Amino acid sequence: MFKSFRRILVVISCFASLFIFTFGAAAYDVRSGGATTVKKEGANAFSLPAANLPISKRLDFSVGNSFFRNPWIPAPATTEARDGLGPLFNTNGCQNCHVKDGRGHPPEENDLHAVSMLIRLSIPAVTDKQKQLLLTQGSIPEPTYGGQLQDFAVTGHPAEGKINIHYQTQAVSFADGTVVNLRKPTVSISNLNYGPMAKDTMLSARVAPPMIGLGLLEAIPESTILAWQDINDEDGDGISGKANQVWSVEQQQTVLGRFGWKAGQPSLMQQNAAAFNGDLGITSRLFPSENCTAKQSICNELPNGNGNSGEFEVSDKILDFVEFYSQHLAVPSRRNLDSLQVQEGEALFAKAGCDSCHKPSVITADVPELPALSKQRISPYTDLLLHDMGEGLADNRGEFTANGQEWRTPPLWGIGYTQEVNGHTYFLHDGRARNLLEAVLWHGGEAKSAQQYVLNLDKPQRDALLAFLNSL
């Protein structure tokens, strides 16, 4: 009789779990991207269209994917609509940096090219004219090499230079005596082929972020993001996030920044067009000039790509397809929610105060032209705001209203898929963290108290916290 009673309890428990998963709050926990969420594991977990995207729109997604994935070539070429690469560039295709639509990585110390990491360049704004330019440019480009170093060039011409990266280690100790050796990168540029670089040049390394869920982030109401601000820390919790205010090329005015490591881009359209221009050397309506400076004649010596029969190397139509693709890349579902270890880790995440910046839940706006992304309850674990992360993570380089210690809160959804999608676990803006624990330990500034909380956890608690992060 006891065995029969136990079987009945098991059946009731299973039905209750199924009911909660299907109709209760747990469904939102699993579906990080709301109805757009897909259930996919493995190397292609980041490469599927939104689950609720109609069949009629999946062709647009596939066309955008082709321009994102396939390589571009130098002009002139017989391949229409896909020439115009360079003459200076970082890569010949978007997918080379966002491998499998995922996360980039820093080069190893003996790598010839950075590939999925780039170096931002700028000099301090000293003159009144330079300070005025900050309103529309965000930073002042290095006079000879511009705002970004290109370590590739078309055949027969020299690249701008070579990126070198070296690491120093620093030890961090937990309360139980466990020691973790963190690595801090030092970046330098060698083989400069177009003359010396300004002595006061500021360098900032950036690895490519994952592409999933970007359309959902774009659909978060501006009013919600601004309401999360606490610039003067009026509630006294030590968290004082602020929104970046950046220049919109399309609107010709200052607007809210959302994308990039310092939220320096206002929209996916501008983010994509800027990447075409800076990373691939391809012009568009938004960025009509080649990415050469006045001191580099290479752009005047070589033909432009006009295979699309338009004025620019990438047409508005192609930009629209790539925008649609980047808007509708789905977030894969969470895993292991029934694990007691994961549940303990989620509680520790909240107790540490991590959810003050990594907001676990928000509802997207009603976007009539993008119904699949509209009114979705999502769990991106970001507030899209800038936060002072302390001297340890500082690049000492401003970008619009972001200062040298401020970074946008990166979304955490899908972070547990990094190893299987990209074959590594390098995190943070420059990939210095070799795993999630190192990434947590690099937190300083406004996140210093959260870091200290984690340093006082014992190993089972640390394992639980990591199990939670890997469940996202």
N, C-alpha and C positions, 0 to 999 in steps of 0.2 A: 504493500500500500504506500509505503514511504517513497519507493521508486516512482510509482505512478504519479504521486503528488508532485514530486520533483520535476517529472517530465512536463506536467501541466504548467508549473511555474516557468520552466524554460520557454515553453510555447508562448505563454502570456508575455514574457519578457521580450521575446523576439518580435511579436506583433507590436508591442509598445515602442520598441526601438525603431521599427519600420515606420510607425506613425509619426514619431518625432522627427525622423530624418526627412520624411516626405512633406510633412505639414508644419513642423515646428521650427524653432530658431536654428536647430542644427543644420537645416538645409542651407541657411544663409552662411553658416560657418564653413560648410564644405564648398559651396559655390562662391568662391572669392570674387568672381566677376559677375555675380547675379546670373541671369538667364544666358549670358554670353559664355559661361564657364564650360569647358570641355573636360572630359575624363580621358586623359591621354598621358602615358608615361613613355620614357625612353628618349632617344635623341631628338625626336620631332615633337616633343611635348609643347614647344613654344610656337609651332609653325602652322597651327590650324586656325581656320576662320571662326569667328564667334558662333557658338552653337545655335543661336537664334537668328542667324543671318539667312534670309530667304535664298532659295536656290537661284532665283532670278538675279541676285546680286553677287553670287559667288564667282561669276565670270569676271566681274570687275576686280574682285579680290585676286583672282589668279593672274590677271593681266598686270596688276600692280606688283604682285610677287615676282613676275618675270623681270620687270625693270629693276626691282630691288636685288634680285638674286644673281642675274646674269652679268657678265663683265661688259664694261664699256671699252671702246677702242679709240685710238687717236684718229684725228681727221687728216686727210680725207679718206673715206672708206665707202665701200659699196653697201655696207649694212646701214640702211637708213634708220634714223631715229635713235641710233645707239652709238654714234661717234661724237667726238669732241673731247675725249679724255685729255686732261692735262692742259698745257704741257708740264706743269708741276702738279703733283698729287701725292696723296698718302696711300691710296688703294684704287683699284679699277672696278670695284663693285661694293655695294653697301653690305652684302652678306659676308664679305671678307673680314669686316670688323665685328658686325653683329652675327657671329657664326651661329647658324641654326636659329636665327632671330634671338640669340641669347647674349651673354655677357662676354666682353673682351677680356684680355689679359695683358699684363706687362711683358716685355721681352725678357728673356734670360740674359745674363750678363754677356754672353758671347754671341747673341743673335745679331745678324746683319741689319735687320729692319724691325721696327716696332710693330708693324702690321695693324693690330687692333688697339693700339694706344697712340695718341697724338700729343703734341706739345703746344699749348697755347703760349703766345709771345706777346708781351706788351712792355711799354715803358711808362714811368710815372707821368701824370699830367701836371705840367709845371706852368705853362703859359695860360693866359686867359682863353686863348683859342682852343687849346687842348682840353681845358676843363669844360668848355662849351660842347666840344665834340663827344664828351662822355655821355651826354644826354641821348645821343642817337647811335653811338658806337659801343658804348659800355666800357671800352678800354681804348688806349692809344696803341696802335700797332707798332711794332719795331720797324724803324724806317726802311731797312733793306729787305727784311724777310717777311714783313707783314704780321698778321695776327696769329699765324699758325705755321709751324715748320712743315714743309713737304719734303719727305725723304725719298721720293721717287720722281723721275722725270721721263719723258718720252725718249725713245731710243736715239742715241747720238747727242744727248744733252745732259748736263750735270744736274743732279738733284741739289736741293738747297744745303743739305748737310746730313749728318748721321747722329741719331739719338743714342746717347750712352746712359746707362743706368747702373748705379752701384748701391749697395745696401750696407747700412750699419745696424747693429743689433743693440737692443736695450732690454734689460730684464724687468719683468713685472712679477711680483709675488702675491699669491693668494694668502688669505689668513691662515690656511692650513699648511703653509709652507711650500706649496706647489709653485714652481717658477715657470713662466712662459717667456721665451725670447721673441720679442717683436722685432720686425725689420723696418727701418726707415730708409726710403730711397733718396738718393741724390742724383739729379738729372743734369747732364751737360750735353753740349752740342759740339761735334767735331766735324772736320772736313767741310768747312764753310766754303762754298764755291762761288759766292757772289759778293765777297768782301767781308770785312769784319762786322760783328754784331755790336750794337750799342752796349757800352759797359754797364748801364743800369737796367738791362733787359731782365724782365721777370719771366720765369718759366713755370708752367703749370702742367703737369702730366694728367691726362684724362683717358681712362679706358672706356670702351663702348658699353653703354648700359643695355639691359634687355629691352626688347621691343613689345612685350606683352602688355595688354591693358591700356595702351596709351590713349586710345579714343575715349575710354571711360574716365581717365584722368582729365582729359580735355573737357569732358561733360560735367565735371563737378562745378556747381554754381560758384561764380566769383564771390558772391555774398557769403557763402559758407567758408571759403578760404580766408576772406578778410575778417570774418567773425572769429576765426581761430587765432588771429594775431594778438599778441600781448607785448607790444614793443617795449613798454616800460616796466614789464613784470608787475603789473598792478595787483595780481593775486598772490604775489610773493612766493611762488613755487620754484623760482629759479629758472623758469622757462620763458623766454621772451621772443618767440618767433615773429618774423616779419615777412611780408610778401615782397619779392623783388619787383621793381617797376622798370620795365624795359621798353625798347622802341619797336613798334610794329611798323614794318616796311609797308604793308598793305594799307593800314589805317593812317599812316603818317602821324602817329601820336603815341604817347607813353601809355602803356597798358600793363596789366598783371602778367608777370612771368611765371611759367609753369614747367618748362622742359630744360634739360641740361643739368649738369652737376651743381650749378649755381642759379638755376631757374632763369637763365639768360635769354630764353626764347619764349615768345608768347603763344605760339600755336604749332601744331604739327606741320602745317604747310610751310611756315617759315623755317622750322627746324630742319625739314627735309631739304628745302631749297638751299639753306646755308651749308648743309652737309654735301650736297651736290657740288657747290661752289668751292668750299674749303677743302674737302676731302678728295674730290675727284677732279677738280678744276673745270667744272661744267657750268656754263652760264644759264640764267633763266630770267624770267620777267622780274623776279624779286631781286636777283643779284646779277645784273647784266654785264658786269666787268669781270675779266679774267682775274685769277687770284695772284697776279704779279704786282710788284710795286714799281714805282717809276724808275728804280735803279736796276730793274731786271728787264732786259730787252727780249728775252726768250718768247714772251707772249706776242710780241709784234712780228717775230720772225717766222712763226708757224701759222698754218691756216686754222680757222675756227671750224668746228663741226656744225654743219647745217643740213644734215641728212633729213631733218624733220621739215625742211623747206620753210622754216620760220626764221625769225630774227635771232633766236637764242638756241643754244645747243640742246636744251631740254624744253620741250613744248609745255604749254599749260595743260594740255590733255594728259601728257605723261605725268606731270606733277599731280594732277587730280587722281590718277590711278594709284600712284604711290601713296598719296595721302589716305585714300580709302583703304588700302592694304594696311598701312600702319595704324589706322584707327580701329581695325577690326581683327587684329591678332588676339586670339583668345588667351585668357588666363586658365591654366589647368587647375583642377579641383584640389582642395586640401586632402591630406591623407592622415591616417592613424588617429582620427579624432576620438576613438573609443579607448585609446591608450591612457592609462592612469598617469604615466610618466609625462605624456604630452599635456594632459590637463594640469598637472602640477607645474609644468614649465610655463604654461599660459598664465597661471596665477602669479608666479614669480616675475614674469614679464611685466605684469601690471603693478605688482608691489615695488618693483625697481623704478617705476615711473616711466618706463620706455614708451608706454602708450600715450604719454603727453604729446609726443611728436609723431610717433608712428600710430596715427589714428586708425583704429581697427574697423570702423564702419562709417559709411556715408552714403547718401542717396544722390544719384546723378540727376541732372536737370532734364526737363522735357525738351528734346532736340528734334523737332519735327522732321528735319531732313535726314536724321540718323536714328530711326526708330529702334533699331536693335540695341542702341546704347542708352536709350532714354529711360528715366525713372527706374534705374536699377540700384538695388541695395548691394553695395560692393564692400570688400574688405582689403583695401590696398595697403594699409599700414603706412600711411604718409599723410602729412598735412600740406605738402607742397610749399612749405614755408622755409625761409632761411633761418639757420640757428648757428650761433657761435659755438664751434666745436673745439675751441682751445688751440693753444700754440702747437701741439703735437701734430695736428692735421692741417695746420695753416699752410696755404701756398703763398700768402702775403701778396696776393694779386686780386684787386677789386674787379667787379663786373657789374656795371650799372650801380644799383644801390647796395649790392653785396660787398662786404669788405673782405680782407684777406684771410679771415678766420671763419667766415660764414659759408655754409653749404646747405643746399636744399635737402630736406629729409627724403632719402631714397625710398621708394615703395619696397615692401618686403614680400609681396605676394610672388609665389613661384620660386622663392630663394632656395627652397629645399630640393629643387630640380637641377640646380646648377651643375653638379657633378655629372649627371647622366646626359644633360644636354650639351655641355661644353667641355667635359673631361677635366675640369679643374674646380677649385674652390677659392679663387682669388677675389677679394672684395675691397670695397671702398673706391674712392674716385681714381686712385692711381694703382689699384690692385696690390697694395702693400700687404694687406691681410691675407694670409694663406688659408684661413678657415674662418668660420663664423665667430669662434671664441676670440681670435685675435682682432677681428673687426669690432667686437664689443669693447675690448680692452683699449682700443685706440680712442674711444669716446672721451672727450674732455669738455671744458667750457660749460655750457648749459647742461650737458649730459654727465658731468663729473660725478654727481651724486648717484646716478644710475650705475656708473662704472664702479664706484666704491661699494655699492650694494652687492654687485656681482663678485667683487674681490673677496667679500666675506661669506660667500656661499661655499658649502662643502662640495665634494666631487659629485655625489648623487644629485644634488640640487643643480649643479652646473650641467650635468648630463641631461637633466629634465628640461632646463632652459633651451639647450641646443636641440633636444627632441622636438620641442614646440616650434622653434624656428624652422627646423627641417620639415615640419608638417605643413608649412605654408605653401 
